[in-house]
Amino acid sequence: MRPDHLKISACVTAGNEEDKIAGCLASLAWCDEVIVVDSFSQDKTFEISKQYTPHVHQHAWEGYIAQKNYIRSLARFPWILFVDADEVVSAALRNEIEREFDHGPGDIAGYRFPRMVHYLGKWISHGEWYPDAKLRLFLKDRGRSEGQEPHDRVMVDGPVKTLRAPLYHFTYDNLADHIHTINRFSSISAAEKFARGESFRWCDLLLRPPWRFLKSYFVRRGFLDGRQGFIIALMSSFAVFIKYAKLMELRIQQQPPRSEPLPHG
């Protein structure tokens, strides 16, 4: 049993994840407490979560950053481990964390570790999706979620150490799910940029998407992941394109309406 100052509260935010939540929570059984915040799922996420932990709460969705900070406030123990409902802590990562805590983390305020995605039947080990290190284990009183929606990130006050073992991420069920997520995330990102007063620029729309593909597929060697690597690079490029196209759309909608003559035909 870990001493009180090294106890870990695993915090899982979930929404309509009945197919994945069990695997996630089972991989966290070694933590000192497991907390789930469910954003009023329409499926059996809440009921399945209750089978793994008594600490299951329902809280209206406030956004990726606010939801993470809310669940952090519920934790009883000094160390927080953030895990999404579609993620699984690998046995190797658990062992590496436990070895760190057996030796004592010293002045370390947080740990980051790689995230490995399972996509279209293959574990992705190149490109922009790997190692994709995330800071997910940290001291509660020295860290919090920040960032820009929909991309939250943990910021800590103090040294951060990088571990080697991966967190598994079962991010998309299929291509349709991937496209649906791109549509949703691009709308959130465009709205954030619009709210901050960011201007639409043609160079963003024309240059950023091809650069994203080149970076993912060639610079980061996504081609080594075969056909999946090509699809990931192309999807990433499209995600950038549609984000800036939606920002353009918001700017157009902001303009006062003007009467346009009907085209001759």
Short mmCIF file of the C-alpha atoms (twelve columns), coordinates in Angstrom:
data_MODEL
# 
_entry.id   MODEL 
# 
loop_
_atom_site.group_PDB 
_atom_site.id 
_atom_site.type_symbol 
_atom_site.label_atom_id 
_atom_site.label_alt_id 
_atom_site.label_comp_id 
_atom_site.label_asym_id 
_atom_site.label_seq_id 
_atom_site.Cartn_x 
_atom_site.Cartn_y 
_atom_site.Cartn_z 
_atom_site.pdbx_PDB_model_num 
ATOM 1   C CA . MET A 1   0.000   0.000  0.000   1 
ATOM 2   C CA . ARG A 2   1.313   3.396  -0.944  1 
ATOM 3   C CA . PRO A 3   1.811   6.046  1.762   1 
ATOM 4   C CA . ASP A 4   -0.740  8.864  1.799   1 
ATOM 5   C CA . HIS A 5   1.511   11.383 0.036   1 
ATOM 6   C CA . LEU A 6   1.880   8.999  -2.936  1 
ATOM 7   C CA . LYS A 7   -1.732  7.907  -3.329  1 
ATOM 8   C CA . ILE A 8   -3.261  8.279  -6.773  1 
ATOM 9   C CA . SER A 9   -6.759  9.386  -7.778  1 
ATOM 10  C CA . ALA A 10  -7.551  8.177  -11.289 1 
ATOM 11  C CA . CYS A 11  -9.970  10.611 -12.943 1 
ATOM 12  C CA . VAL A 12  -12.012 9.566  -15.975 1 
ATOM 13  C CA . THR A 13  -14.303 11.902 -17.915 1 
ATOM 14  C CA . ALA A 14  -16.842 10.026 -20.014 1 
ATOM 15  C CA . GLY A 15  -19.773 10.507 -22.329 1 
ATOM 16  C CA . ASN A 16  -21.567 7.762  -24.274 1 
ATOM 17  C CA . GLU A 17  -18.649 5.339  -24.026 1 
ATOM 18  C CA . GLU A 18  -20.429 2.109  -23.056 1 
ATOM 19  C CA . ASP A 19  -18.262 0.054  -25.434 1 
ATOM 20  C CA . LYS A 20  -14.952 1.317  -24.003 1 
ATOM 21  C CA . ILE A 21  -15.452 2.411  -20.402 1 
ATOM 22  C CA . ALA A 22  -15.101 -1.099 -18.905 1 
ATOM 23  C CA . GLY A 23  -11.654 -1.636 -20.408 1 
ATOM 24  C CA . CYS A 24  -10.567 1.796  -19.235 1 
ATOM 25  C CA . LEU A 25  -11.711 1.319  -15.646 1 
ATOM 26  C CA . ALA A 26  -10.375 -2.234 -15.391 1 
ATOM 27  C CA . SER A 27  -6.912  -0.884 -16.251 1 
ATOM 28  C CA . LEU A 28  -7.118  1.523  -13.283 1 
ATOM 29  C CA . ALA A 29  -7.920  -0.989 -10.533 1 
ATOM 30  C CA . TRP A 30  -4.447  -0.531 -9.033  1 
ATOM 31  C CA . CYS A 31  -5.060  3.169  -8.254  1 
ATOM 32  C CA . ASP A 32  -6.115  4.245  -4.766  1 
ATOM 33  C CA . GLU A 33  -9.430  5.631  -6.011  1 
ATOM 34  C CA . VAL A 34  -11.157 5.846  -9.369  1 
ATOM 35  C CA . ILE A 35  -13.504 8.748  -10.093 1 
ATOM 36  C CA . VAL A 36  -15.775 8.942  -13.118 1 
ATOM 37  C CA . VAL A 37  -17.594 12.079 -14.241 1 
ATOM 38  C CA . ASP A 38  -20.248 11.189 -16.786 1 
ATOM 39  C CA . SER A 39  -21.804 13.979 -18.859 1 
ATOM 40  C CA . PHE A 40  -25.309 12.460 -18.706 1 
ATOM 41  C CA . SER A 41  -24.674 9.703  -21.234 1 
ATOM 42  C CA . GLN A 42  -27.601 8.386  -23.246 1 
ATOM 43  C CA . ASP A 43  -26.191 4.848  -23.192 1 
ATOM 44  C CA . LYS A 44  -25.068 2.567  -20.322 1 
ATOM 45  C CA . THR A 45  -21.823 4.378  -19.494 1 
ATOM 46  C CA . PHE A 46  -23.069 5.450  -16.059 1 
ATOM 47  C CA . GLU A 47  -24.376 1.990  -15.105 1 
ATOM 48  C CA . ILE A 48  -21.213 0.204  -16.288 1 
ATOM 49  C CA . SER A 49  -19.012 2.676  -14.400 1 
ATOM 50  C CA . LYS A 50  -20.857 1.914  -11.150 1 
ATOM 51  C CA . GLN A 51  -19.714 -1.692 -11.481 1 
ATOM 52  C CA . TYR A 52  -16.076 -0.595 -11.177 1 
ATOM 53  C CA . THR A 53  -16.143 2.275  -8.686  1 
ATOM 54  C CA . PRO A 54  -18.580 3.889  -6.227  1 
ATOM 55  C CA . HIS A 55  -17.270 7.333  -7.180  1 
ATOM 56  C CA . VAL A 56  -19.397 8.009  -10.256 1 
ATOM 57  C CA . HIS A 57  -20.827 11.493 -10.743 1 
ATOM 58  C CA . GLN A 58  -22.974 13.084 -13.409 1 
ATOM 59  C CA . HIS A 59  -22.110 16.600 -14.445 1 
ATOM 60  C CA . ALA A 60  -23.288 18.584 -17.455 1 
ATOM 61  C CA . TRP A 61  -20.633 18.946 -20.138 1 
ATOM 62  C CA . GLU A 62  -18.766 22.258 -19.791 1 
ATOM 63  C CA . GLY A 63  -15.990 21.663 -22.309 1 
ATOM 64  C CA . TYR A 64  -12.808 19.612 -22.276 1 
ATOM 65  C CA . ILE A 65  -10.854 21.975 -20.032 1 
ATOM 66  C CA . ALA A 66  -13.573 22.792 -17.485 1 
ATOM 67  C CA . GLN A 67  -14.652 19.150 -17.221 1 
ATOM 68  C CA . LYS A 68  -11.092 18.088 -16.400 1 
ATOM 69  C CA . ASN A 69  -10.735 20.785 -13.750 1 
ATOM 70  C CA . TYR A 70  -14.075 19.772 -12.243 1 
ATOM 71  C CA . ILE A 71  -13.122 16.119 -11.866 1 
ATOM 72  C CA . ARG A 72  -9.753  17.172 -10.460 1 
ATOM 73  C CA . SER A 73  -11.593 19.025 -7.686  1 
ATOM 74  C CA . LEU A 74  -13.316 15.777 -6.647  1 
ATOM 75  C CA . ALA A 75  -10.089 13.849 -6.077  1 
ATOM 76  C CA . ARG A 76  -9.128  13.023 -2.495  1 
ATOM 77  C CA . PHE A 77  -5.484  12.087 -3.017  1 
ATOM 78  C CA . PRO A 78  -2.347  14.125 -3.831  1 
ATOM 79  C CA . TRP A 79  -1.621  12.585 -7.246  1 
ATOM 80  C CA . ILE A 80  -4.023  12.846 -10.188 1 
ATOM 81  C CA . LEU A 81  -4.031  10.465 -13.136 1 
ATOM 82  C CA . PHE A 82  -6.156  11.747 -16.019 1 
ATOM 83  C CA . VAL A 83  -7.454  9.049  -18.346 1 
ATOM 84  C CA . ASP A 84  -10.125 9.404  -21.024 1 
ATOM 85  C CA . ALA A 85  -12.829 6.768  -21.338 1 
ATOM 86  C CA . ASP A 86  -11.388 5.510  -24.631 1 
ATOM 87  C CA . GLU A 87  -7.922  5.012  -23.150 1 
ATOM 88  C CA . VAL A 88  -6.326  2.080  -21.319 1 
ATOM 89  C CA . VAL A 89  -3.305  2.163  -19.017 1 
ATOM 90  C CA . SER A 90  -0.976  -0.547 -20.293 1 
ATOM 91  C CA . ALA A 91  0.496   -3.052 -17.847 1 
ATOM 92  C CA . ALA A 92  3.950   -1.701 -18.726 1 
ATOM 93  C CA . LEU A 93  2.899   1.862  -17.889 1 
ATOM 94  C CA . ARG A 94  1.367   0.788  -14.582 1 
ATOM 95  C CA . ASN A 95  4.601   -1.014 -13.674 1 
ATOM 96  C CA . GLU A 96  6.713   1.978  -14.638 1 
ATOM 97  C CA . ILE A 97  4.596   4.339  -12.537 1 
ATOM 98  C CA . GLU A 98  4.704   1.997  -9.552  1 
ATOM 99  C CA . ARG A 99  8.491   1.701  -9.818  1 
ATOM 100 C CA . GLU A 100 8.760   5.495  -9.864  1 
ATOM 101 C CA . PHE A 101 6.650   5.771  -6.742  1 
ATOM 102 C CA . ASP A 102 8.515   2.943  -5.009  1 
ATOM 103 C CA . HIS A 103 11.724  4.925  -5.441  1 
ATOM 104 C CA . GLY A 104 9.983   8.217  -4.634  1 
ATOM 105 C CA . PRO A 105 9.294   10.956 -7.200  1 
ATOM 106 C CA . GLY A 106 11.427  13.502 -5.341  1 
ATOM 107 C CA . ASP A 107 10.735  16.999 -6.656  1 
ATOM 108 C CA . ILE A 108 8.902   15.757 -9.777  1 
ATOM 109 C CA . ALA A 109 5.560   17.550 -10.164 1 
ATOM 110 C CA . GLY A 110 4.260   15.565 -13.121 1 
ATOM 111 C CA . TYR A 111 4.852   12.690 -15.510 1 
ATOM 112 C CA . ARG A 112 4.212   12.516 -19.221 1 
ATOM 113 C CA . PHE A 113 4.096   9.345  -21.254 1 
ATOM 114 C CA . PRO A 114 3.518   8.344  -24.878 1 
ATOM 115 C CA . ARG A 115 0.063   7.565  -26.193 1 
ATOM 116 C CA . MET A 116 -0.283  4.789  -28.762 1 
ATOM 117 C CA . VAL A 117 -3.367  4.796  -30.980 1 
ATOM 118 C CA . HIS A 118 -5.113  1.736  -32.382 1 
ATOM 119 C CA . TYR A 119 -6.495  2.758  -35.775 1 
ATOM 120 C CA . LEU A 120 -8.058  0.679  -38.549 1 
ATOM 121 C CA . GLY A 121 -6.730  -2.553 -37.093 1 
ATOM 122 C CA . LYS A 122 -3.158  -1.345 -36.498 1 
ATOM 123 C CA . TRP A 123 -1.105  0.148  -33.674 1 
ATOM 124 C CA . ILE A 124 0.302   3.448  -34.953 1 
ATOM 125 C CA . SER A 125 3.966   3.994  -34.085 1 
ATOM 126 C CA . HIS A 126 5.012   6.896  -36.343 1 
ATOM 127 C CA . GLY A 127 3.720   10.201 -37.668 1 
ATOM 128 C CA . GLU A 128 2.105   12.867 -35.536 1 
ATOM 129 C CA . TRP A 129 0.148   10.323 -33.522 1 
ATOM 130 C CA . TYR A 130 3.184   8.742  -31.878 1 
ATOM 131 C CA . PRO A 131 4.727   9.222  -29.426 1 
ATOM 132 C CA . ASP A 132 2.245   12.091 -28.765 1 
ATOM 133 C CA . ALA A 133 3.438   12.319 -25.151 1 
ATOM 134 C CA . LYS A 134 0.793   13.591 -22.721 1 
ATOM 135 C CA . LEU A 135 1.262   14.935 -19.206 1 
ATOM 136 C CA . ARG A 136 -1.421  12.999 -17.342 1 
ATOM 137 C CA . LEU A 137 0.014   12.136 -13.898 1 
ATOM 138 C CA . PHE A 138 0.653   15.112 -11.633 1 
ATOM 139 C CA . LEU A 139 0.403   16.566 -8.155  1 
ATOM 140 C CA . LYS A 140 -3.073  17.956 -7.617  1 
ATOM 141 C CA . ASP A 141 -1.911  21.140 -5.880  1 
ATOM 142 C CA . ARG A 142 0.690   21.892 -8.568  1 
ATOM 143 C CA . GLY A 143 -1.228  21.307 -11.779 1 
ATOM 144 C CA . ARG A 144 -4.424  22.098 -13.644 1 
ATOM 145 C CA . SER A 145 -5.954  21.834 -17.109 1 
ATOM 146 C CA . GLU A 146 -5.471  24.701 -19.539 1 
ATOM 147 C CA . GLY A 147 -5.290  25.086 -23.319 1 
ATOM 148 C CA . GLN A 148 -7.727  25.961 -26.087 1 
ATOM 149 C CA . GLU A 149 -10.852 23.965 -26.789 1 
ATOM 150 C CA . PRO A 150 -11.069 21.195 -27.755 1 
ATOM 151 C CA . HIS A 151 -7.441  20.479 -26.807 1 
ATOM 152 C CA . ASP A 152 -6.876  20.518 -23.062 1 
ATOM 153 C CA . ARG A 153 -3.420  20.081 -21.587 1 
ATOM 154 C CA . VAL A 154 -2.109  19.816 -18.051 1 
ATOM 155 C CA . MET A 155 0.226   22.564 -16.869 1 
ATOM 156 C CA . VAL A 156 2.267   21.992 -13.722 1 
ATOM 157 C CA . ASP A 157 4.462   24.095 -11.484 1 
ATOM 158 C CA . GLY A 158 7.657   22.082 -11.266 1 
ATOM 159 C CA . PRO A 159 9.800   19.489 -13.057 1 
ATOM 160 C CA . VAL A 160 8.224   16.959 -15.415 1 
ATOM 161 C CA . LYS A 161 9.625   13.510 -16.193 1 
ATOM 162 C CA . THR A 162 8.892   11.502 -19.330 1 
ATOM 163 C CA . LEU A 163 8.146   7.789  -18.975 1 
ATOM 164 C CA . ARG A 164 8.601   5.244  -21.777 1 
ATOM 165 C CA . ALA A 165 5.623   2.867  -21.532 1 
ATOM 166 C CA . PRO A 166 2.469   3.811  -23.463 1 
ATOM 167 C CA . LEU A 167 -1.091  4.739  -22.694 1 
ATOM 168 C CA . TYR A 168 -3.291  2.929  -25.208 1 
ATOM 169 C CA . HIS A 169 -5.837  5.026  -27.097 1 
ATOM 170 C CA . PHE A 170 -8.794  3.482  -28.914 1 
ATOM 171 C CA . THR A 171 -9.718  6.774  -30.464 1 
ATOM 172 C CA . TYR A 172 -11.925 6.053  -33.505 1 
ATOM 173 C CA . ASP A 173 -14.247 3.140  -34.187 1 
ATOM 174 C CA . ASN A 174 -14.028 3.568  -37.963 1 
ATOM 175 C CA . LEU A 175 -13.553 6.183  -40.681 1 
ATOM 176 C CA . ALA A 176 -17.073 7.553  -40.210 1 
ATOM 177 C CA . ASP A 177 -16.305 8.133  -36.519 1 
ATOM 178 C CA . HIS A 178 -13.041 9.845  -37.463 1 
ATOM 179 C CA . ILE A 179 -14.834 12.172 -39.891 1 
ATOM 180 C CA . HIS A 180 -17.541 12.900 -37.308 1 
ATOM 181 C CA . THR A 181 -14.881 13.872 -34.757 1 
ATOM 182 C CA . ILE A 182 -13.082 16.105 -37.260 1 
ATOM 183 C CA . ASN A 183 -16.369 17.857 -37.967 1 
ATOM 184 C CA . ARG A 184 -17.057 18.373 -34.263 1 
ATOM 185 C CA . PHE A 185 -13.552 19.421 -33.256 1 
ATOM 186 C CA . SER A 186 -13.130 21.789 -36.223 1 
ATOM 187 C CA . SER A 187 -16.350 23.577 -35.272 1 
ATOM 188 C CA . ILE A 188 -15.121 24.001 -31.687 1 
ATOM 189 C CA . SER A 189 -11.693 25.227 -32.811 1 
ATOM 190 C CA . ALA A 190 -13.116 27.658 -35.350 1 
ATOM 191 C CA . ALA A 191 -15.538 29.047 -32.764 1 
ATOM 192 C CA . GLU A 192 -12.652 29.505 -30.299 1 
ATOM 193 C CA . LYS A 193 -10.590 31.377 -32.885 1 
ATOM 194 C CA . PHE A 194 -13.590 33.509 -33.817 1 
ATOM 195 C CA . ALA A 195 -14.307 34.348 -30.167 1 
ATOM 196 C CA . ARG A 196 -10.695 35.434 -29.695 1 
ATOM 197 C CA . GLY A 197 -11.019 37.773 -32.668 1 
ATOM 198 C CA . GLU A 198 -8.639  35.846 -34.913 1 
ATOM 199 C CA . SER A 199 -8.890  36.925 -38.534 1 
ATOM 200 C CA . PHE A 200 -9.347  34.581 -41.458 1 
ATOM 201 C CA . ARG A 201 -6.316  34.498 -43.740 1 
ATOM 202 C CA . TRP A 202 -6.157  32.804 -47.109 1 
ATOM 203 C CA . CYS A 203 -2.604  31.634 -46.421 1 
ATOM 204 C CA . ASP A 204 -3.893  29.560 -43.489 1 
ATOM 205 C CA . LEU A 205 -6.448  27.850 -45.706 1 
ATOM 206 C CA . LEU A 206 -4.060  27.283 -48.612 1 
ATOM 207 C CA . LEU A 207 -0.743  26.517 -46.938 1 
ATOM 208 C CA . ARG A 208 -1.415  24.921 -43.574 1 
ATOM 209 C CA . PRO A 209 -3.269  21.797 -44.869 1 
ATOM 210 C CA . PRO A 210 -0.553  20.650 -47.329 1 
ATOM 211 C CA . TRP A 211 2.152   21.378 -44.769 1 
ATOM 212 C CA . ARG A 212 0.257   19.267 -42.221 1 
ATOM 213 C CA . PHE A 213 0.190   16.351 -44.652 1 
ATOM 214 C CA . LEU A 214 3.905   16.682 -45.481 1 
ATOM 215 C CA . LYS A 215 4.801   16.948 -41.805 1 
ATOM 216 C CA . SER A 216 2.736   13.929 -40.789 1 
ATOM 217 C CA . TYR A 217 3.546   11.664 -43.722 1 
ATOM 218 C CA . PHE A 218 7.147   12.519 -44.561 1 
ATOM 219 C CA . VAL A 219 8.794   14.582 -41.798 1 
ATOM 220 C CA . ARG A 220 7.339   12.433 -39.006 1 
ATOM 221 C CA . ARG A 221 7.581   9.269  -41.150 1 
ATOM 222 C CA . GLY A 222 3.918   8.406  -41.136 1 
ATOM 223 C CA . PHE A 223 4.534   6.436  -44.321 1 
ATOM 224 C CA . LEU A 224 6.066   3.702  -42.144 1 
ATOM 225 C CA . ASP A 225 2.565   2.947  -40.834 1 
ATOM 226 C CA . GLY A 226 1.465   1.893  -44.310 1 
ATOM 227 C CA . ARG A 227 -1.995  2.695  -45.612 1 
ATOM 228 C CA . GLN A 228 -3.134  3.743  -42.148 1 
ATOM 229 C CA . GLY A 229 -0.331  6.301  -42.024 1 
ATOM 230 C CA . PHE A 230 -1.423  7.746  -45.363 1 
ATOM 231 C CA . ILE A 231 -5.058  8.033  -44.237 1 
ATOM 232 C CA . ILE A 232 -4.044  9.654  -40.947 1 
ATOM 233 C CA . ALA A 233 -1.911  12.259 -42.733 1 
ATOM 234 C CA . LEU A 234 -4.690  13.009 -45.212 1 
ATOM 235 C CA . MET A 235 -7.323  13.256 -42.479 1 
ATOM 236 C CA . SER A 236 -5.077  15.560 -40.446 1 
ATOM 237 C CA . SER A 237 -4.638  17.807 -43.472 1 
ATOM 238 C CA . PHE A 238 -8.394  17.873 -44.061 1 
ATOM 239 C CA . ALA A 239 -9.016  18.690 -40.380 1 
ATOM 240 C CA . VAL A 240 -6.807  21.775 -40.690 1 
ATOM 241 C CA . PHE A 241 -8.489  22.811 -43.946 1 
ATOM 242 C CA . ILE A 242 -12.030 22.516 -42.607 1 
ATOM 243 C CA . LYS A 243 -11.123 24.339 -39.383 1 
ATOM 244 C CA . TYR A 244 -9.980  27.431 -41.286 1 
ATOM 245 C CA . ALA A 245 -12.839 27.114 -43.791 1 
ATOM 246 C CA . LYS A 246 -15.252 27.227 -40.852 1 
ATOM 247 C CA . LEU A 247 -13.483 30.296 -39.491 1 
ATOM 248 C CA . MET A 248 -14.013 31.909 -42.899 1 
ATOM 249 C CA . GLU A 249 -17.674 30.908 -42.734 1 
ATOM 250 C CA . LEU A 250 -18.076 32.539 -39.309 1 
ATOM 251 C CA . ARG A 251 -16.498 35.750 -40.600 1 
ATOM 252 C CA . ILE A 252 -18.858 35.758 -43.599 1 
ATOM 253 C CA . GLN A 253 -21.860 35.218 -41.330 1 
ATOM 254 C CA . GLN A 254 -20.714 38.174 -39.213 1 
ATOM 255 C CA . GLN A 255 -20.938 40.552 -42.154 1 
ATOM 256 C CA . PRO A 256 -24.181 42.505 -42.622 1 
ATOM 257 C CA . PRO A 257 -26.457 40.904 -45.216 1 
ATOM 258 C CA . ARG A 258 -26.500 42.428 -48.656 1 
ATOM 259 C CA . SER A 259 -28.799 41.784 -51.534 1 
ATOM 260 C CA . GLU A 260 -27.187 39.798 -54.316 1 
ATOM 261 C CA . PRO A 261 -28.727 39.852 -57.802 1 
ATOM 262 C CA . LEU A 262 -29.932 36.476 -58.967 1 
ATOM 263 C CA . PRO A 263 -27.656 34.869 -61.541 1 
ATOM 264 C CA . HIS A 264 -28.891 34.829 -65.079 1 
ATOM 265 C CA . GLY A 265 -29.906 31.441 -66.284 1 
# 
